[in-house]
Amino acid sequence: DPKNSHFKVVKRIFIYLAGSTNLSLFYKENHYFKLASLCDVDYAKDRVERKGTNVGCHFLGDCLISWASKK
């Protein structure tokens, strides 16, 4: 199972690549070209002030292309 530390490293790589115009990522070729977005909000930890955790990720086919988390 991926851990938060794994996602932090992947996010750091994407930030680095965004600043490098001469580098790119290659994904395997397939006919399954579907963009999917998933998100989750958890307010159970703080019901009074409604502070919680927001998590979201985007997949292109089977490949994770972005991930974010905010408290």
N, CA, C and O atoms as a CHARMM CRD file, in Angstrom:
* protein
*
  284
    1    1 ASP  N      0.83300  -1.18600   0.00000 PROA 1      0.00000
    2    1 ASP  CA     0.00000   0.00000   0.00000 PROA 1      0.00000
    3    1 ASP  C      0.87700   1.24800   0.00000 PROA 1      0.00000
    4    1 ASP  O      1.84400   1.33500   0.75700 PROA 1      0.00000
    5    2 PRO  N      0.53200   2.21800  -0.85700 PROA 2      0.00000
    6    2 PRO  CA     1.30000   3.47100  -0.85300 PROA 2      0.00000
    7    2 PRO  C      1.08900   4.22700   0.45700 PROA 2      0.00000
    8    2 PRO  O     -0.01100   4.25100   1.00900 PROA 2      0.00000
    9    3 LYS  N      2.14100   4.82900   0.92800 PROA 3      0.00000
   10    3 LYS  CA     2.06900   5.63400   2.14100 PROA 3      0.00000
   11    3 LYS  C      2.17000   7.10500   1.77300 PROA 3      0.00000
   12    3 LYS  O      2.53400   7.44600   0.64700 PROA 3      0.00000
   13    4 ASN  N      1.85100   7.96700   2.71300 PROA 4      0.00000
   14    4 ASN  CA     1.92100   9.40800   2.49000 PROA 4      0.00000
   15    4 ASN  C      3.31900   9.82800   2.04900 PROA 4      0.00000
   16    4 ASN  O      3.45900  10.73200   1.22500 PROA 4      0.00000
   17    5 SER  N      4.34700   9.18800   2.58200 PROA 5      0.00000
   18    5 SER  CA     5.72000   9.53100   2.20100 PROA 5      0.00000
   19    5 SER  C      5.98400   9.21500   0.72900 PROA 5      0.00000
   20    5 SER  O      6.73500   9.93800   0.07300 PROA 5      0.00000
   21    6 HSD  N      5.37900   8.15000   0.20000 PROA 6      0.00000
   22    6 HSD  CA     5.53000   7.82900  -1.22000 PROA 6      0.00000
   23    6 HSD  C      4.92400   8.93400  -2.08300 PROA 6      0.00000
   24    6 HSD  O      5.52600   9.36200  -3.06800 PROA 6      0.00000
   25    7 PHE  N      3.73700   9.39000  -1.71000 PROA 7      0.00000
   26    7 PHE  CA     3.06900  10.42600  -2.48600 PROA 7      0.00000
   27    7 PHE  C      3.82800  11.75000  -2.42900 PROA 7      0.00000
   28    7 PHE  O      3.85200  12.49500  -3.40800 PROA 7      0.00000
   29    8 LYS  N      4.44300  12.04200  -1.28900 PROA 8      0.00000
   30    8 LYS  CA     5.24200  13.26100  -1.17700 PROA 8      0.00000
   31    8 LYS  C      6.41800  13.23000  -2.14200 PROA 8      0.00000
   32    8 LYS  O      6.74400  14.24400  -2.76000 PROA 8      0.00000
   33    9 VAL  N      7.05200  12.07500  -2.27200 PROA 9      0.00000
   34    9 VAL  CA     8.18300  11.94300  -3.19600 PROA 9      0.00000
   35    9 VAL  C      7.71500  12.09700  -4.63700 PROA 9      0.00000
   36    9 VAL  O      8.36300  12.78200  -5.42900 PROA 9      0.00000
   37   10 VAL  N      6.59900  11.47000  -4.98100 PROA 10     0.00000
   38   10 VAL  CA     6.07200  11.58300  -6.34600 PROA 10     0.00000
   39   10 VAL  C      5.70200  13.02900  -6.65100 PROA 10     0.00000
   40   10 VAL  O      5.98200  13.52400  -7.74300 PROA 10     0.00000
   41   11 LYS  N      5.07400  13.70800  -5.69400 PROA 11     0.00000
   42   11 LYS  CA     4.70300  15.11000  -5.89700 PROA 11     0.00000
   43   11 LYS  C      5.94900  15.96500  -6.09400 PROA 11     0.00000
   44   11 LYS  O      5.96200  16.85800  -6.94100 PROA 11     0.00000
   45   12 ARG  N      6.98800  15.69800  -5.32200 PROA 12     0.00000
   46   12 ARG  CA     8.24900  16.44400  -5.46000 PROA 12     0.00000
   47   12 ARG  C      8.86100  16.22700  -6.84400 PROA 12     0.00000
   48   12 ARG  O      9.41100  17.15800  -7.43200 PROA 12     0.00000
   49   13 ILE  N      8.76700  15.01200  -7.35900 PROA 13     0.00000
   50   13 ILE  CA     9.27000  14.72300  -8.71000 PROA 13     0.00000
   51   13 ILE  C      8.49500  15.52200  -9.74800 PROA 13     0.00000
   52   13 ILE  O      9.09400  16.09400 -10.65900 PROA 13     0.00000
   53   14 PHE  N      7.17100  15.56900  -9.62300 PROA 14     0.00000
   54   14 PHE  CA     6.36600  16.34100 -10.57100 PROA 14     0.00000
   55   14 PHE  C      6.69200  17.82900 -10.50600 PROA 14     0.00000
   56   14 PHE  O      6.73600  18.49400 -11.54100 PROA 14     0.00000
   57   15 ILE  N      6.92000  18.36000  -9.31200 PROA 15     0.00000
   58   15 ILE  CA     7.30000  19.77400  -9.18100 PROA 15     0.00000
   59   15 ILE  C      8.63700  20.01700  -9.86100 PROA 15     0.00000
   60   15 ILE  O      8.81100  21.02800 -10.54100 PROA 15     0.00000
   61   16 TYR  N      9.57800  19.10700  -9.68600 PROA 16     0.00000
   62   16 TYR  CA    10.88500  19.22700 -10.33900 PROA 16     0.00000
   63   16 TYR  C     10.73000  19.18400 -11.85800 PROA 16     0.00000
   64   16 TYR  O     11.33200  19.98800 -12.57000 PROA 16     0.00000
   65   17 LEU  N      9.92400  18.24600 -12.35100 PROA 17     0.00000
   66   17 LEU  CA     9.74300  18.11700 -13.79600 PROA 17     0.00000
   67   17 LEU  C      9.02300  19.31900 -14.39500 PROA 17     0.00000
   68   17 LEU  O      9.26900  19.67300 -15.54700 PROA 17     0.00000
   69   18 ALA  N      8.13600  19.94900 -13.62700 PROA 18     0.00000
   70   18 ALA  CA     7.44100  21.13300 -14.13100 PROA 18     0.00000
   71   18 ALA  C      8.42300  22.26000 -14.42200 PROA 18     0.00000
   72   18 ALA  O      8.17700  23.08200 -15.30500 PROA 18     0.00000
   73   19 GLY  N      9.52500  22.30600 -13.69400 PROA 19     0.00000
   74   19 GLY  CA    10.54100  23.32700 -13.92000 PROA 19     0.00000
   75   19 GLY  C     11.59500  22.91500 -14.92400 PROA 19     0.00000
   76   19 GLY  O     12.50400  23.69200 -15.21800 PROA 19     0.00000
   77   20 SER  N     11.49300  21.70400 -15.45800 PROA 20     0.00000
   78   20 SER  CA    12.48000  21.19900 -16.41800 PROA 20     0.00000
   79   20 SER  C     11.79400  20.94900 -17.75600 PROA 20     0.00000
   80   20 SER  O     11.18800  19.89700 -17.96000 PROA 20     0.00000
   81   21 THR  N     11.88700  21.90500 -18.65600 PROA 21     0.00000
   82   21 THR  CA    11.19200  21.78600 -19.94000 PROA 21     0.00000
   83   21 THR  C     11.83100  20.77000 -20.87500 PROA 21     0.00000
   84   21 THR  O     11.20000  20.34800 -21.84400 PROA 21     0.00000
   85   22 ASN  N     13.05500  20.37400 -20.60900 PROA 22     0.00000
   86   22 ASN  CA    13.71200  19.41900 -21.49600 PROA 22     0.00000
   87   22 ASN  C     13.56300  17.97200 -21.01500 PROA 22     0.00000
   88   22 ASN  O     14.13100  17.06600 -21.62500 PROA 22     0.00000
   89   23 LEU  N     12.80900  17.73500 -19.93300 PROA 23     0.00000
   90   23 LEU  CA    12.56900  16.39000 -19.42200 PROA 23     0.00000
   91   23 LEU  C     11.09400  16.04400 -19.57000 PROA 23     0.00000
   92   23 LEU  O     10.24500  16.93500 -19.61200 PROA 23     0.00000
   93   24 SER  N     10.79200  14.76400 -19.64900 PROA 24     0.00000
   94   24 SER  CA     9.39600  14.35100 -19.75700 PROA 24     0.00000
   95   24 SER  C      9.21400  12.96700 -19.14900 PROA 24     0.00000
   96   24 SER  O     10.18300  12.25400 -18.88500 PROA 24     0.00000
   97   25 LEU  N      7.96300  12.60300 -18.93300 PROA 25     0.00000
   98   25 LEU  CA     7.61600  11.27400 -18.43800 PROA 25     0.00000
   99   25 LEU  C      6.95400  10.49000 -19.56100 PROA 25     0.00000
  100   25 LEU  O      6.19200  11.04800 -20.35100 PROA 25     0.00000
  101   26 PHE  N      7.24200   9.21200 -19.62900 PROA 26     0.00000
  102   26 PHE  CA     6.62900   8.35700 -20.63200 PROA 26     0.00000
  103   26 PHE  C      5.78500   7.31000 -19.92900 PROA 26     0.00000
  104   26 PHE  O      6.22300   6.68600 -18.96300 PROA 26     0.00000
  105   27 TYR  N      4.57700   7.12500 -20.42200 PROA 27     0.00000
  106   27 TYR  CA     3.68200   6.10700 -19.89100 PROA 27     0.00000
  107   27 TYR  C      3.49700   5.02800 -20.93800 PROA 27     0.00000
  108   27 TYR  O      3.60600   5.28600 -22.13700 PROA 27     0.00000
  109   28 LYS  N      3.21800   3.82500 -20.48400 PROA 28     0.00000
  110   28 LYS  CA     3.05200   2.71400 -21.41100 PROA 28     0.00000
  111   28 LYS  C      1.89200   2.97300 -22.36800 PROA 28     0.00000
  112   28 LYS  O      0.88600   3.58200 -22.00500 PROA 28     0.00000
  113   29 GLU  N      2.05800   2.50100 -23.58200 PROA 29     0.00000
  114   29 GLU  CA     1.03400   2.69500 -24.60100 PROA 29     0.00000
  115   29 GLU  C     -0.04900   1.64700 -24.42300 PROA 29     0.00000
  116   29 GLU  O      0.23200   0.45500 -24.30000 PROA 29     0.00000
  117   30 ASN  N     -1.27400   2.10300 -24.41000 PROA 30     0.00000
  118   30 ASN  CA    -2.40700   1.18400 -24.39800 PROA 30     0.00000
  119   30 ASN  C     -3.61900   1.89900 -24.96900 PROA 30     0.00000
  120   30 ASN  O     -3.56900   3.09600 -25.25400 PROA 30     0.00000
  121   31 HSD  N     -4.68200   1.17800 -25.12900 PROA 31     0.00000
  122   31 HSD  CA    -5.90500   1.74800 -25.69600 PROA 31     0.00000
  123   31 HSD  C     -6.85100   2.24100 -24.60600 PROA 31     0.00000
  124   31 HSD  O     -7.92900   2.75900 -24.89500 PROA 31     0.00000
  125   32 TYR  N     -6.44800   2.08000 -23.38400 PROA 32     0.00000
  126   32 TYR  CA    -7.27100   2.47200 -22.24700 PROA 32     0.00000
  127   32 TYR  C     -6.88800   3.89500 -21.85500 PROA 32     0.00000
  128   32 TYR  O     -6.02400   4.09300 -21.00100 PROA 32     0.00000
  129   33 PHE  N     -7.52500   4.87800 -22.47100 PROA 33     0.00000
  130   33 PHE  CA    -7.20200   6.28300 -22.23800 PROA 33     0.00000
  131   33 PHE  C     -8.37900   6.91800 -21.50400 PROA 33     0.00000
  132   33 PHE  O     -9.27100   7.49600 -22.12600 PROA 33     0.00000
  133   34 LYS  N     -8.37200   6.80600 -20.17900 PROA 34     0.00000
  134   34 LYS  CA    -9.46800   7.32900 -19.37300 PROA 34     0.00000
  135   34 LYS  C     -8.88700   8.16800 -18.24900 PROA 34     0.00000
  136   34 LYS  O     -8.00200   7.71500 -17.52200 PROA 34     0.00000
  137   35 LEU  N     -9.38100   9.38700 -18.10600 PROA 35     0.00000
  138   35 LEU  CA    -8.96000  10.26500 -17.02000 PROA 35     0.00000
  139   35 LEU  C     -9.94700  10.10600 -15.87400 PROA 35     0.00000
  140   35 LEU  O    -11.15100  10.29400 -16.05100 PROA 35     0.00000
  141   36 ALA  N     -9.43900   9.76200 -14.70600 PROA 36     0.00000
  142   36 ALA  CA   -10.28800   9.57000 -13.53000 PROA 36     0.00000
  143   36 ALA  C     -9.76100  10.42000 -12.38300 PROA 36     0.00000
  144   36 ALA  O     -8.55200  10.50400 -12.16400 PROA 36     0.00000
  145   37 SER  N    -10.67800  11.04900 -11.65400 PROA 37     0.00000
  146   37 SER  CA   -10.32700  11.85500 -10.48700 PROA 37     0.00000
  147   37 SER  C    -11.05400  11.30000  -9.27000 PROA 37     0.00000
  148   37 SER  O    -12.24200  10.98300  -9.33300 PROA 37     0.00000
  149   38 LEU  N    -10.33800  11.18900  -8.18300 PROA 38     0.00000
  150   38 LEU  CA   -10.90700  10.70600  -6.93500 PROA 38     0.00000
  151   38 LEU  C    -10.61000  11.71300  -5.83500 PROA 38     0.00000
  152   38 LEU  O     -9.53000  12.30300  -5.79900 PROA 38     0.00000
  153   39 CYS  N    -11.57300  11.90800  -4.93800 PROA 39     0.00000
  154   39 CYS  CA   -11.32600  12.81400  -3.81800 PROA 39     0.00000
  155   39 CYS  C    -12.02900  12.28500  -2.57200 PROA 39     0.00000
  156   39 CYS  O    -12.97800  11.50500  -2.65100 PROA 39     0.00000
  157   40 ASP  N    -11.53600  12.73200  -1.42400 PROA 40     0.00000
  158   40 ASP  CA   -12.10200  12.32400  -0.14900 PROA 40     0.00000
  159   40 ASP  C    -11.93200  13.46700   0.84100 PROA 40     0.00000
  160   40 ASP  O    -10.87100  14.08800   0.90900 PROA 40     0.00000
  161   41 VAL  N    -12.97500  13.73700   1.60000 PROA 41     0.00000
  162   41 VAL  CA   -12.93200  14.76300   2.64500 PROA 41     0.00000
  163   41 VAL  C    -13.34300  14.10400   3.95300 PROA 41     0.00000
  164   41 VAL  O    -14.35700  13.40700   4.01200 PROA 41     0.00000
  165   42 ASP  N    -12.56000  14.32300   4.99800 PROA 42     0.00000
  166   42 ASP  CA   -12.82400  13.70800   6.29400 PROA 42     0.00000
  167   42 ASP  C    -12.95800  14.79800   7.35400 PROA 42     0.00000
  168   42 ASP  O    -11.97300  15.43300   7.73200 PROA 42     0.00000
  169   43 TYR  N    -14.20300  15.01100   7.83600 PROA 43     0.00000
  170   43 TYR  CA   -14.45300  15.99100   8.89600 PROA 43     0.00000
  171   43 TYR  C    -14.64900  15.32200  10.25000 PROA 43     0.00000
  172   43 TYR  O    -14.91500  16.01100  11.23500 PROA 43     0.00000
  173   44 ALA  N    -14.52800  14.02500  10.32400 PROA 44     0.00000
  174   44 ALA  CA   -14.82700  13.29700  11.55900 PROA 44     0.00000
  175   44 ALA  C    -13.88400  13.65200  12.69700 PROA 44     0.00000
  176   44 ALA  O    -14.23600  13.48900  13.86500 PROA 44     0.00000
  177   45 LYS  N    -12.70600  14.12900  12.37700 PROA 45     0.00000
  178   45 LYS  CA   -11.72900  14.42400  13.42500 PROA 45     0.00000
  179   45 LYS  C    -12.05600  15.70700  14.18400 PROA 45     0.00000
  180   45 LYS  O    -11.65900  15.85300  15.34000 PROA 45     0.00000
  181   46 ASP  N    -12.77000  16.63500  13.55700 PROA 46     0.00000
  182   46 ASP  CA   -13.06300  17.91300  14.21400 PROA 46     0.00000
  183   46 ASP  C    -14.46000  18.36700  13.79800 PROA 46     0.00000
  184   46 ASP  O    -14.60800  19.13200  12.84500 PROA 46     0.00000
  185   47 ARG  N    -15.46700  17.90500  14.49700 PROA 47     0.00000
  186   47 ARG  CA   -16.84800  18.22400  14.13000 PROA 47     0.00000
  187   47 ARG  C    -17.25100  19.64700  14.50700 PROA 47     0.00000
  188   47 ARG  O    -18.15700  20.20700  13.89100 PROA 47     0.00000
  189   48 VAL  N    -16.60800  20.23600  15.49400 PROA 48     0.00000
  190   48 VAL  CA   -16.98600  21.56900  15.95200 PROA 48     0.00000
  191   48 VAL  C    -16.54900  22.63200  14.95000 PROA 48     0.00000
  192   48 VAL  O    -17.37700  23.41200  14.48000 PROA 48     0.00000
  193   49 GLU  N    -15.28200  22.67500  14.62100 PROA 49     0.00000
  194   49 GLU  CA   -14.75500  23.69600  13.71700 PROA 49     0.00000
  195   49 GLU  C    -14.75500  23.25400  12.26100 PROA 49     0.00000
  196   49 GLU  O    -14.39700  24.03700  11.38100 PROA 49     0.00000
  197   50 ARG  N    -15.14700  22.02200  11.99400 PROA 50     0.00000
  198   50 ARG  CA   -15.24100  21.47400  10.63800 PROA 50     0.00000
  199   50 ARG  C    -13.91300  21.51400   9.89700 PROA 50     0.00000
  200   50 ARG  O    -13.87100  21.68000   8.67800 PROA 50     0.00000
  201   51 LYS  N    -12.83300  21.35800  10.64900 PROA 51     0.00000
  202   51 LYS  CA   -11.51900  21.24400  10.02600 PROA 51     0.00000
  203   51 LYS  C    -11.27400  19.77300   9.75000 PROA 51     0.00000
  204   51 LYS  O    -11.50200  18.92800  10.61600 PROA 51     0.00000
  205   52 GLY  N    -10.81900  19.46800   8.57100 PROA 52     0.00000
  206   52 GLY  CA   -10.60400  18.07400   8.22200 PROA 52     0.00000
  207   52 GLY  C     -9.45800  17.91700   7.25000 PROA 52     0.00000
  208   52 GLY  O     -8.60100  18.79200   7.12200 PROA 52     0.00000
  209   53 THR  N     -9.45600  16.80200   6.57700 PROA 53     0.00000
  210   53 THR  CA    -8.41500  16.48500   5.61500 PROA 53     0.00000
  211   53 THR  C     -9.04500  16.29200   4.24400 PROA 53     0.00000
  212   53 THR  O    -10.02800  15.56500   4.10400 PROA 53     0.00000
  213   54 ASN  N     -8.47900  16.94400   3.23200 PROA 54     0.00000
  214   54 ASN  CA    -8.90600  16.77700   1.84900 PROA 54     0.00000
  215   54 ASN  C     -7.80400  16.04400   1.09200 PROA 54     0.00000
  216   54 ASN  O     -6.63300  16.41500   1.18100 PROA 54     0.00000
  217   55 VAL  N     -8.17200  15.01700   0.35800 PROA 55     0.00000
  218   55 VAL  CA    -7.20900  14.24700  -0.42700 PROA 55     0.00000
  219   55 VAL  C     -7.78600  14.05800  -1.82100 PROA 55     0.00000
  220   55 VAL  O     -8.97700  13.78700  -1.97400 PROA 55     0.00000
  221   56 GLY  N     -6.94400  14.20100  -2.83500 PROA 56     0.00000
  222   56 GLY  CA    -7.38800  13.98300  -4.20500 PROA 56     0.00000
  223   56 GLY  C     -6.27700  13.43400  -5.06700 PROA 56     0.00000
  224   56 GLY  O     -5.10000  13.70100  -4.82200 PROA 56     0.00000
  225   57 CYS  N     -6.64700  12.66300  -6.08100 PROA 57     0.00000
  226   57 CYS  CA    -5.65100  12.14700  -7.02100 PROA 57     0.00000
  227   57 CYS  C     -6.28000  12.02100  -8.40400 PROA 57     0.00000
  228   57 CYS  O     -7.49800  11.90500  -8.54000 PROA 57     0.00000
  229   58 HSD  N     -5.43500  12.04500  -9.41900 PROA 58     0.00000
  230   58 HSD  CA    -5.86500  11.93700 -10.80900 PROA 58     0.00000
  231   58 HSD  C     -5.08900  10.81400 -11.48700 PROA 58     0.00000
  232   58 HSD  O     -3.87200  10.70200 -11.34000 PROA 58     0.00000
  233   59 PHE  N     -5.81000   9.99600 -12.22400 PROA 59     0.00000
  234   59 PHE  CA    -5.20900   8.88300 -12.95500 PROA 59     0.00000
  235   59 PHE  C     -5.48600   9.04600 -14.43900 PROA 59     0.00000
  236   59 PHE  O     -6.58000   9.44800 -14.83500 PROA 59     0.00000
  237   60 LEU  N     -4.50200   8.73500 -15.24800 PROA 60     0.00000
  238   60 LEU  CA    -4.67600   8.64100 -16.69300 PROA 60     0.00000
  239   60 LEU  C     -4.48600   7.17000 -17.02600 PROA 60     0.00000
  240   60 LEU  O     -3.36000   6.67400 -17.06300 PROA 60     0.00000
  241   61 GLY  N     -5.59600   6.47400 -17.26700 PROA 61     0.00000
  242   61 GLY  CA    -5.53900   5.01900 -17.38100 PROA 61     0.00000
  243   61 GLY  C     -5.18700   4.44700 -16.02600 PROA 61     0.00000
  244   61 GLY  O     -5.87700   4.71100 -15.04200 PROA 61     0.00000
  245   62 ASP  N     -4.11900   3.66500 -15.96200 PROA 62     0.00000
  246   62 ASP  CA    -3.66200   3.08500 -14.70100 PROA 62     0.00000
  247   62 ASP  C     -2.54400   3.88900 -14.05600 PROA 62     0.00000
  248   62 ASP  O     -2.02500   3.48900 -13.01300 PROA 62     0.00000
  249   63 CYS  N     -2.15900   5.01700 -14.65400 PROA 63     0.00000
  250   63 CYS  CA    -0.99900   5.78900 -14.19000 PROA 63     0.00000
  251   63 CYS  C     -1.43900   6.98600 -13.35700 PROA 63     0.00000
  252   63 CYS  O     -2.26500   7.78500 -13.79800 PROA 63     0.00000
  253   64 LEU  N     -0.89200   7.10800 -12.16400 PROA 64     0.00000
  254   64 LEU  CA    -1.13300   8.26800 -11.31400 PROA 64     0.00000
  255   64 LEU  C     -0.41500   9.47200 -11.91100 PROA 64     0.00000
  256   64 LEU  O      0.79400   9.41900 -12.14000 PROA 64     0.00000
  257   65 ILE  N     -1.15400  10.57000 -12.17000 PROA 65     0.00000
  258   65 ILE  CA    -0.50900  11.75600 -12.73800 PROA 65     0.00000
  259   65 ILE  C     -0.47100  12.92700 -11.76800 PROA 65     0.00000
  260   65 ILE  O      0.33300  13.84000 -11.95500 PROA 65     0.00000
  261   66 SER  N     -1.31900  12.93100 -10.73100 PROA 66     0.00000
  262   66 SER  CA    -1.21100  13.97300  -9.70700 PROA 66     0.00000
  263   66 SER  C     -1.88500  13.50200  -8.42500 PROA 66     0.00000
  264   66 SER  O     -2.77700  12.65500  -8.43900 PROA 66     0.00000
  265   67 TRP  N     -1.42700  14.08300  -7.31000 PROA 67     0.00000
  266   67 TRP  CA    -1.96300  13.74600  -6.00200 PROA 67     0.00000
  267   67 TRP  C     -1.77200  14.94800  -5.09600 PROA 67     0.00000
  268   67 TRP  O     -0.75600  15.63800  -5.18500 PROA 67     0.00000
  269   68 ALA  N     -2.74200  15.20700  -4.22300 PROA 68     0.00000
  270   68 ALA  CA    -2.61300  16.32700  -3.29000 PROA 68     0.00000
  271   68 ALA  C     -3.34400  15.99700  -1.99200 PROA 68     0.00000
  272   68 ALA  O     -4.31700  15.24300  -1.98200 PROA 68     0.00000
  273   69 SER  N     -2.85600  16.57300  -0.91000 PROA 69     0.00000
  274   69 SER  CA    -3.47400  16.41100   0.39300 PROA 69     0.00000
  275   69 SER  C     -3.37900  17.73300   1.13600 PROA 69     0.00000
  276   69 SER  O     -2.34800  18.40400   1.09600 PROA 69     0.00000
  277   70 LYS  N     -4.46400  18.10500   1.81600 PROA 70     0.00000
  278   70 LYS  CA    -4.47100  19.36500   2.55500 PROA 70     0.00000
  279   70 LYS  C     -5.23400  19.15900   3.85300 PROA 70     0.00000
  280   70 LYS  O     -6.31200  18.56500   3.86500 PROA 70     0.00000
  281   71 LYS  N     -4.66300  19.65900   4.95100 PROA 71     0.00000
  282   71 LYS  CA    -5.34600  19.58800   6.25000 PROA 71     0.00000
  283   71 LYS  C     -6.05600  20.87700   6.52700 PROA 71     0.00000
  284   71 LYS  O     -6.69100  21.02000   7.57100 PROA 71     0.00000
